[in-house]
Amino acid sequence: MTTPHEHPLVEILKKRIAIIDGAMGTTIRTYGMAEADIRGERFKDAKKDLKNNGDLFVLTQPAMIGDIHRRFLEAGADIIETNTFGATTISQSEFFVDDPREHGGRKDPEFYQKIIDDKFLRVLAWEINEVSAKICREWADKVGKETGRPRFVAGSIGPLTVSLSNSPDANDPGFRSVTFDQVKTAYAEQVRALIAGGVDFLLVETIFDSLNAKAALVAIREVFDEDAVELPVMISAAVGRGGETLISAQTTEAFWNAVEHVKPLSVGLNCSLGPDLMYPFLSELSEKANVAISCYPNAGLPNPLSATGFDLGPEDMARYLSEFAKAGLINIAGGCCGNTPEHIAAIAKALEGLPPRKLGERSEPESDAGEGVAA
């Protein structure tokens, strides 16, 4: 794919650590939206509950989504993500199509082919992606102009609700619900809509199934070739306690080896177990990869008694991310689940003036200091 040396963000990454935004879902919850709010007039007759379909808010509550982007930008984000984590026909089908398993059937390639071909879902997925990108673009340009500091839009491409790597049937390990080509088709439609909306990059994120991510990356390459367009690609995985992708169990080094040929603008880790447990795996990735390293962890572990649903507050995230920066591990930093604009503001302030990891160089292996942070 594209070698993004000429992109304006690269010049910024050479000088300082860039800030990416926080958790859209977490921040949406602070607005107190109810089921009626996400339905609006357009989806008032939907048969399933829609409240957990956060991507849909770009169509029914666009002012709220715009306000969230504004807050993250004013908190110091250089990069804001589109609200499209689940904006594919496959993921949207969870909210609009009856589950055949409730009637003695199962989800299989025949079922998902109907999903891929469903006109309503295709139109819906396209609209969510394009509208979300346009809302992001509007706010990034507005705040960028007001502050004299360029802001960028990353098209968020999430991991899907089905796996290509594992069987959902313990009695049939060779069975797959969906085919590689079906997943690739869903991703290609999302990619085209994000590009139509005006994104700066494509961000394949929260990768816990490496084969799903491979389908997304193949889709991106095919769209670039067929449509004569080229954008930088960012890649970010979610890992477990052993540093492996959560479903496909690919180690951090193996993950990098599998995506290195893409020549991404950045590679990194997000979501996962929180910043403290992420340190050794981020250190390994920084040591192996020769592109920019991104890091935007969850705000610790889930905690239903916390205001955000996660343990760590803004000052905690700022402390951990500054430790990563002082160790020379990162070029892009922010937060995933549990991170509000206040978290991003604290992270941005803590990282101000700290040097970025040098681009184009693998970091030197850390001493035992890194393991101490993760303990």
C-alpha positions in Angstrom: 0.0 0.0 0.0 1.0 3.6 0.1 4.3 4.7 1.7 3.0 7.8 3.5 6.2 9.8 3.7 4.6 12.9 2.1 1.6 13.0 4.4 1.5 16.2 6.6 1.0 14.1 9.7 4.5 12.5 9.2 6.1 15.9 9.6 4.2 16.3 12.9 5.3 12.9 14.1 8.9 13.7 13.5 8.6 16.7 15.9 6.2 15.5 18.6 3.8 12.9 19.8 0.4 13.2 18.1 -2.8 12.8 20.1 -5.7 10.7 18.9 -9.1 11.0 20.5 -10.8 8.8 23.1 -13.9 6.6 23.4 -17.0 7.7 21.5 -19.2 5.1 23.2 -18.1 6.1 26.7 -18.7 9.8 25.9 -22.1 9.2 24.3 -23.3 7.6 27.5 -22.6 10.9 29.4 -25.3 12.6 27.3 -28.0 10.4 28.8 -29.5 9.2 25.5 -32.4 6.8 25.6 -33.8 4.3 23.1 -36.1 7.0 21.7 -33.2 9.3 21.0 -31.3 6.8 18.9 -34.4 5.7 17.0 -35.6 9.2 16.1 -38.4 9.3 13.6 -36.5 7.3 11.0 -36.0 4.2 13.0 -39.0 4.4 15.3 -40.5 1.2 14.0 -37.3 -0.9 14.3 -38.1 -4.3 15.8 -34.9 -4.7 17.8 -33.4 -2.4 20.5 -31.0 0.0 18.9 -29.5 1.8 21.9 -26.2 -0.2 21.7 -25.8 0.6 18.0 -23.8 3.7 18.7 -22.9 4.3 15.0 -26.5 5.0 14.3 -26.3 8.2 16.3 -24.6 10.0 13.4 -27.9 9.8 11.5 -30.3 10.5 14.4 -28.3 12.7 16.7 -25.6 14.3 14.5 -25.3 17.4 16.7 -24.3 15.3 19.7 -21.7 13.4 17.6 -20.3 16.7 16.3 -20.2 18.1 19.9 -18.2 15.1 21.0 -15.7 15.6 18.2 -15.4 19.2 19.1 -14.7 18.4 22.7 -12.0 15.9 21.8 -10.4 18.4 19.4 -10.5 21.1 22.1 -8.9 18.6 24.5 -5.9 18.5 22.2 -6.6 15.7 19.7 -4.7 15.9 16.4 -6.7 12.9 15.1 -10.4 12.2 15.5 -12.0 9.0 14.5 -15.2 8.5 12.6 -18.1 7.0 14.6 -18.1 3.9 12.3 -16.6 1.1 14.4 -19.5 -1.2 13.5 -20.6 0.4 10.3 -20.7 -2.6 7.9 -23.6 -4.5 6.6 -22.4 -7.5 8.7 -22.3 -5.6 12.0 -25.4 -3.6 11.4 -27.4 -6.8 10.6 -27.2 -7.6 14.4 -29.7 -4.8 15.0 -32.0 -5.1 12.0 -32.2 -8.8 11.0 -33.7 -11.7 13.0 -31.2 -14.1 14.4 -31.9 -17.6 12.8 -30.5 -19.3 15.9 -33.6 -18.2 17.8 -35.6 -20.4 15.4 -33.5 -23.5 15.4 -31.2 -22.3 12.5 -27.7 -21.0 12.4 -25.7 -18.1 10.9 -23.8 -19.5 8.0 -22.4 -18.3 4.6 -25.8 -18.5 3.0 -27.2 -16.3 5.8 -24.4 -13.7 5.4 -24.7 -13.7 1.7 -28.2 -12.4 2.1 -26.8 -9.8 4.5 -24.2 -8.7 2.0 -26.9 -8.4 -0.7 -29.5 -6.7 1.5 -30.2 -3.3 -0.1 -31.4 -1.7 3.2 -28.2 -2.7 5.0 -26.0 -1.6 2.2 -27.6 1.8 2.0 -27.5 2.2 5.8 -23.9 1.2 6.1 -22.8 3.5 3.4 -24.8 6.4 4.8 -23.4 5.9 8.4 -19.8 5.9 7.1 -20.2 8.9 4.7 -22.1 11.1 7.1 -19.8 10.3 10.0 -16.8 11.1 7.9 -18.3 14.4 6.8 -19.2 15.4 10.4 -15.6 14.6 11.5 -14.2 16.5 8.5 -16.3 19.6 9.3 -15.1 19.7 12.9 -11.5 18.9 12.1 -11.3 21.7 9.5 -13.2 24.2 11.7 -11.0 23.7 14.8 -7.9 23.4 12.7 -8.6 26.8 11.1 -9.5 28.4 14.4 -6.3 27.2 16.1 -3.9 27.3 13.1 -3.0 23.7 13.9 -4.0 21.0 11.3 -6.4 18.3 12.5 -6.9 14.9 10.8 -9.7 12.4 10.3 -9.2 8.7 10.7 -11.8 6.4 9.2 -12.5 3.8 11.9 -12.8 0.2 10.6 -13.7 -2.2 13.4 -13.3 -6.0 13.8 -16.9 -7.2 13.0 -19.2 -9.4 15.0 -18.1 -12.7 13.4 -14.8 -14.4 13.1 -12.9 -15.9 10.2 -10.4 -17.6 12.4 -12.6 -19.6 14.7 -15.6 -21.7 14.5 -18.7 -20.7 16.6 -19.6 -24.4 16.8 -17.5 -26.4 19.3 -18.8 -29.6 17.6 -17.6 -28.5 14.2 -14.2 -26.8 14.4 -14.0 -26.5 10.6 -17.2 -24.5 10.3 -17.2 -20.8 9.6 -20.2 -18.6 9.7 -18.9 -16.3 7.0 -16.5 -16.4 4.1 -13.3 -14.3 3.5 -14.9 -12.8 0.3 -18.1 -11.9 2.2 -16.1 -10.1 4.9 -13.9 -8.4 2.2 -17.0 -7.2 0.4 -18.4 -5.7 3.5 -15.2 -3.9 4.3 -14.7 -2.6 0.7 -18.1 -0.9 0.9 -17.2 0.7 4.2 -13.8 1.9 2.8 -15.4 3.5 -0.2 -18.0 5.3 1.9 -15.3 6.6 4.3 -13.3 7.9 1.4 -16.3 9.6 -0.1 -16.9 11.3 3.2 -13.4 12.8 3.2 -11.2 10.9 5.7 -7.4 11.4 5.8 -6.5 7.9 6.8 -8.1 4.5 7.1 -7.7 3.0 10.6 -8.1 -0.8 10.9 -8.4 -1.0 14.7 -9.1 -3.2 17.7 -7.8 -6.2 15.7 -8.5 -9.4 17.7 -9.0 -11.6 14.7 -6.0 -11.3 12.4 -7.9 -12.9 9.5 -10.7 -10.4 9.7 -8.0 -7.7 9.6 -6.4 -9.3 6.6 -9.7 -9.2 4.8 -10.0 -5.5 5.6 -6.5 -4.8 4.3 -7.1 -6.7 1.1 -10.3 -4.8 0.6 -8.5 -1.5 1.1 -5.8 -2.5 -1.4 -8.5 -3.5 -4.0 -10.4 -0.3 -3.5 -7.2 1.7 -4.0 -6.4 -0.1 -7.2 -9.9 -0.1 -8.6 -10.7 3.5 -7.8 -7.3 5.0 -8.4 -7.1 6.4 -4.9 -4.5 6.1 -2.2 -4.6 7.0 1.5 -2.3 6.2 4.4 -3.4 3.2 6.5 -3.1 2.9 10.2 -3.3 -0.5 12.0 -4.0 -1.3 15.6 -4.4 -4.6 17.4 -6.0 -5.6 20.7 -4.0 -8.1 22.8 -4.5 -10.3 25.8 -2.4 -11.0 28.8 0.1 -13.0 26.8 0.4 -10.3 24.2 -1.5 -12.3 21.6 -4.5 -11.1 19.5 -7.6 -12.2 21.4 -9.2 -14.6 18.9 -6.5 -15.6 16.4 -3.8 -15.7 19.1 -1.1 -14.1 17.0 1.8 -12.8 19.0 2.8 -9.1 18.8 5.8 -9.9 16.6 3.9 -12.2 14.4 1.2 -9.6 14.0 3.7 -7.0 12.8 5.3 -9.6 10.4 1.8 -10.2 9.0 1.1 -6.5 8.2 4.5 -5.1 7.6 4.1 -5.4 3.8 1.2 -3.0 3.9 3.7 -0.2 4.8 1.3 1.5 7.2 1.7 5.0 8.4 1.5 3.5 11.9 1.0 0.3 13.8 0.1 -0.1 17.4 -2.1 -1.4 20.2 -5.4 -0.2 21.5 -8.2 -1.3 23.8 -6.9 -4.5 25.5 -6.4 -4.7 29.3 -5.3 -1.1 30.1 -2.0 0.7 29.9 -0.2 -1.0 32.8 -0.5 -4.5 31.3 0.1 -3.2 27.7 3.6 -2.0 28.4 5.7 -5.1 27.5 3.8 -5.8 24.3 4.0 -2.1 23.2 7.7 -2.3 24.0 8.1 -5.4 21.8 6.2 -3.8 18.9 8.3 -0.6 19.1 11.4 -2.7 19.1 10.3 -4.7 16.0 8.5 -2.2 13.8 10.1 0.6 11.7 7.0 2.8 11.3 5.2 5.1 13.8 3.9 3.4 16.9 0.4 4.2 18.2 -1.0 3.5 21.6 -4.5 4.2 22.9 -5.4 1.8 25.7 -8.6 1.3 27.7 -8.8 3.3 30.9 -7.9 0.2 32.9 -10.3 -2.7 33.5 -14.1 -2.4 33.4 -15.7 -1.2 36.7 -19.4 -0.8 36.7 -19.2 1.5 39.8 -17.0 4.0 38.0 -18.5 7.0 36.3 -17.0 6.0 33.0 -17.3 2.2 33.5 -13.5 1.8 33.8 -11.0 2.1 36.7 -8.6 4.8 35.5 -9.1 8.5 35.7 -7.5 11.2 33.5 -4.5 11.6 35.8 -3.9 7.9 35.7 -3.9 7.6 32.0 -1.7 10.7 31.7 0.9 9.1 34.0 1.0 5.8 32.1 1.2 7.3 28.7 3.9 9.7 29.8 5.9 6.7 31.0 5.5 5.2 27.5 6.7 8.4 26.0 9.7 8.8 28.3 10.7 5.2 27.3 10.8 6.3 23.7 8.0 3.9 22.6 5.3 6.0 21.0 4.5 8.5 18.2 0.7 8.6 18.6 -1.2 8.4 21.9 -4.7 8.6 23.2 -7.4 6.4 24.8 -9.9 3.7 24.0 -12.8 2.5 26.1 -13.4 4.6 29.3 -11.5 7.6 28.0 -13.5 10.9 27.9 -12.4 14.3 26.5 -11.1 15.0 30.0 -8.8 11.9 29.8 -7.5 13.1 26.4 -6.8 16.6 27.7 -4.8 15.1 30.6 -2.8 12.9 28.2 -2.1 15.7 25.8 -0.9 18.0 28.6 1.3 15.2 30.1 2.9 14.5 26.7 3.5 18.1 25.7 7.2 18.6 25.1 8.2 14.9 25.4 10.1 13.7 22.3 8.5 11.1 20.0 10.0 7.8 19.1 12.2 8.3 16.1 10.5 7.4 12.8 12.0 4.8 10.6 13.9 3.2 13.5 13.3 0.2 15.7 13.7 1.1 19.3 16.4 -0.5 21.4 15.3 -3.3 23.7 14.3 -2.0 27.1 15.9 -3.2 30.4 14.0 -4.6 33.3 12.4 -1.1 33.8 9.6 -1.9 31.4 8.6 -5.0 33.2 8.4 -3.1 36.4 5.8 -0.8 34.9 3.7 -3.7 33.8 3.9 -5.6 37.1 
